[in-house]
Each structure stands twice: as structure tokens, then as C-alpha cells.
Amino acid sequence: MSIAAALLIPPLFALILCEAGFNPHMMKISPADLARNYLIWFIIGLFFRLLTPFPAIGIALTLILGFAFGCGNHFIILFRRTPVTPADLLSLGTAAAVANSYDITLPPRVIGTLAGTILLTAGSIFLNVKGFLPVLVSNPLLRLLLAALLLIAVITAIRELDLNKIFGITPKPYRVVTMSYEHGAMLMFLLEMGKLFIKKPDGYRRFKAKVRLRHLKEEAYDPENETPKAPTEKPAILTVMNESFSDMAALGPFPSTEQHIAFYRSMKNDPGTIAYGWDYVSTRGGGTARTEFEYLTGNSMVFVPGSIPYIQYDFADHPAMPQELAMQGYRSIAMHPELRTNWHRDKVYAAMGFDEFIDRSGFPEAREMVFGHTDDQSCYEEVLRVLDKNEDPVFIFNVTMQNHGGYDIDAFREAGREIVSIDPEFEEFTDVSAFETLMKASDDALRYLVDELRSRTRPVILTFFGDHQPALDGDFEMTLERRGKIAGTPDSPALGERYFKVPYFIWTNRPDLFGTHRGEDEPEDATSPNFLGTETLTAAKLELSGMDLYLTQLKDRIPVMNETGFLGDDGDWHTYDEPGEYEDDLNEYRRIQWYRMFDKK
């Protein structure tokens, strides 16, 4: 076999294994995109060939990667409704910790593709043994040098070039699965890699960013200005970020949720409710740490797109809510009934200034819901014990686990859970029944938590929100979307943002001290996690940092923003490639975030 054939044929098979076995819309991929995907696989194959003196090993690695990548993308889409991204490779440990929650059954098409991979790999070994596969470069040092140069060239191209523009591909943040299918999985993965290289913003000046925040603080708390009087007793601050807590009616009419989350909905008119409505997050189906990153730091995923900040960035000397509260006499405690190493929380929480992190080992009386996940009621019982034990000002940040996927109805029945009823036309979607069963239990636990806080005279500010929507059956989601009758194209923000909105409220047990009751006729509020932390501190009537004051001003211009789009004060949703009159606001935010995250001078 000629060297040309040995180099050109294996990448073609890798492309076929990646797409034909897992992409139901492969025939929609244009010839140009097929050529681009093939070029990527050719470069991968060439790199593997240069790494080893044995041709069969290089070819086998290319073929196995073709299958593994396509298979991984298939299951990530199935479980999370988004394609695999480069950041996912950094969170394999966290993914492994929850893998037992999902039904990883290989369908016949996948098994056939796996068999093809094995046969092609065996064939390459046979050809190598028979001497039919030529060695690409015999000199080992030259071979490794060429591999290194190839890798450097690829990384440089990804980092420096606007590949979306070069390839003529317009990002559709609300249709990422469709784009993966229609442009090819490996091509879209490559384009996502470009997001990981965060460049210093144009016009960035460290001094200007620093002075901007300092002046806001000085102006707000100038002794000559009249500032609101703080309450005589600082409230305990309890934040609950509830795993996958969602109102699926956000996508369209789904009447059964009225019973399943009835208590949550009743909070809209509770006398202690300060804010109630929708929180627009930057992830769906997974990526919990992205939401808490925004809440605890006031940063936005918009300026670190496609990343998992907890894993990729250094939080030493990074301002965060626990540090701000420490300066006002608060003790900060993080609580999560799972492994402390998930998402590197053990390291990140310490860097953020949390005084204590109570992980799964700190929930001795926890009861399981399903898949070994601690139920919300048990979680709240421990939260209340910690709250009562800390009489001085305390901030408790609780991340629950009950509602994590997968939503296998048989597992719920085996665990003895009574399955709730859903609308008859949706009964075929058993994952929806399983999820709504969790929502009913979560709502009951929320009622317990609020009732317990009501019984305490100690003032408490409770901020409650979901981290993201669950990944449920795509046909169910599309049915709700069609019934929602929101005008616009399938790629419009007005439609797409429905997949990123989760319920939230801010409430106090002492409205006599902190209440600013909304009123029954007020429309639902809208926010995003990067603003929600500041809103929590504002509700507690605490002194705000320069960053909190900046975010308060920014929210008047841009009330909501997440990684996919933003809501302007004109009442319309916008995308970041066409920011219009908000470009200067976004650029200033980008520069301030760079100063806080990356300028470590």
C-alpha cells in the first residue's frame, strides 16, 4: 500500500464511524462541511502516525477515536441535549461520579458501528503484520519533532483564526445539537475549542477598571451622602441552588406542573417574597458549576464561553461573595451532599473564602431519593441544623442533588417511589413522569424549609433557584415549544431562551425588617445568576462592593444576560454578534471581568 493511501483512507473511515453510526442527519451535511470534517480527521490521523513507529497503532488510534468521539457525542446529546465540548474532557471525574444515574444502553446502530471499528482495527493490524503498511518517517526524533510542530500549528490556528468566519458558519446558540448534526461533530468541536482561548479585551487598562469600581464604592458610601440604614441585626443568608429545579411550563403549556410545584408558585404572593420569577442561566442539562460560578462571583459566562471556570481558572485572589461577607462579619459555609472533589469544589471554595465545606460525609442522616442521591428534605434538615448552630452572621450556600438525571422510570419504581400523574397526552414520555415525581418531592421539601424558617425569629434571607433545566425527551420539549406559540424563527432568542430559564425567588422570614413585598399584580421578575448574588446582598441590606454597585447599574441597562443572549432595557432579546446600542456596556463588563479574573498583578 502506498504512503498516500495509508494516510488518506483511515481518516475517511474515522469520519464514517463518527458520523454514520451516531448522526441521524448525516445526509444533511454539505459536501464542504464533509471535506472540513475529513481534513480534521486527516490531521488527527497524521498526528497519531507521527507519534508511533508502528503504522497499525496510529491507524488504530484514529479509528478508535472516531468511534469513541461519535459515541460520546451521542450520549452527551442524549443525556444533556447539548453536544460534547472541549470543557467536557476536563470534567470526566465529575461525569464518572454520576454515571450510574443514567441508562447507558447501546442501541443496535451503535453496536454495529463498534463492530465495524473492531474489524477495521483488526484489519490494520493484519496489514501491518504482513508488511503492507509503510512507515511514514523512520527517524524517531524527526517523527516526534514533526508531530510537535503539527500540534503547535493546529493550536495556533485555533487560537488566532476566526474559524467560524473562515468556514462561513454562523453560530446558533439555541440550536447547538442541530448544528452538530448538520455541520459534523468534529468540526463543531473544533470551533468550540476556539472559545477556550480568552484574549485580553480591546482597550483594557488595569488602572481604569480598578478606579471604576473604587469610585462606585466611594460615591455610594460617601459620609456626606444619605445612605439607607442597615437593620440592627444582620440576617442569616441562605442560598439554595437546587439541582435541575424547573417549571417545564417555561417551554409551553404543561398544566400538571400546577400541582407538582404548587408551593413554589404560591411564593409569588407570599408577604415575605422580595423577588420572584425567572433566572436565565448559561447551561442546560448539566454544567451546574457554571451557574454557581456566576452567582458567587458576579462574573458572566459570556466572557469565558464554553468553559468550566472551576476547573480551568485560578480563583486565588479572585473576589467572591464569601470574601465580601467576611468583611462584614459573616462566616461562610458551603454544603453539598456529594463528593467534595466534584467540579474541583474543594479547591475553589477554599480559594473563594468559604470557611467550611460540608460534603456528603457531613450528611449523616441523609435519606436517598433514587440513584443514591440525597433527597432535598434531608439536605434541608442538615442546612437548618447548621443554621441553628451558627448564631453569628452566617452565609450558607447549599447545592442540592436530588433532581439530577437520569430519569429512568424503572429505577424510581424499584426505589419504591410513587410516580405522579402528568397530562394524558404526555404519558408516553416516562422520563417526564420521573422528573415531575422529583419536582413534587422537591416542592414538598421547599415547603418544609420555608415553614421551618418562618418559625424562627432570627432574620433570614433565602435565595432559591434552579441551576439549569433537565435534559428530557426532545419530542416532549419540541411539543411544548410548538404549543407555546411564541413568534420568531427556531433560532430566535425569544424561542431559544426558554430552554435556559429556571424558577427563582428571594424571600425573608422577617418582612418587617427586610420585606419589600412585590404585590399580587406585579409581573414576574427576570434576572440571571451574575446579577442574583448582588440582588441577594441588596435584599439583606448589606454594604455592597464596587462590583456589586457596578452590576446594579448594569442591570438597569441589561436586565438579563447569559452565554446565549441578553435582554436589553428596550424589552428585546439580542445576540452578542449584534449587540447594537449595548456594545459599550458589554465591553466595559468584559474589561472589568478580565481585571477581576485574570489580572493577578
Secondary structure, DSSP 8 states (H G I E B T S, - for coil): --HHHHHHHHHHHHHHHHHHTT-TTGGGS-HHHHHHHHHHHHHHHHHHHHH-S-HHHHHHHHHHHHHHHHHHHHHHHHHHSS---GGGGGGHHHHHHTGGGS-----HHHHHHHHHHHHHHHHHHHHHHTT-S--S---HHHHHHHHHHHHHHHHHHHHHS-HHHHHT----TT-HHHHHHHH-HHHHHHHHHGGGS----TT--HHHHHHHHHHHHHHHT-TTS------SS--EEEEEEETT---GGGTS--TTHHHHTHHHHHGGG-TTEEEEEEEE-S-SSS-HHHHHHHHHH---GGGSTT--HHHHS--TT---HHHHHHTTT-EEEEE-SS-TTGGGHHHHHHHHT-SEEE-GGG-TT--B-STT-B-HHHHHHHHHHHHHH--S-EEEEEE--TT-S---HHHHHHTT-------GGGTT-HHHHHHHHHHHHHHHHHHHHHHHHHT--S-EEEEEEES------HHHHHHHHHHH---S-TTSHHHHGGGGEEEEEEEES-HHHH-----TTS--EEE-HHHHHHHHHHHTT----HHHHHHHHHHHH-SEE-SS-EE-TTS-EE-TTS-GGGHHHHHHHHHHHHHHHT---
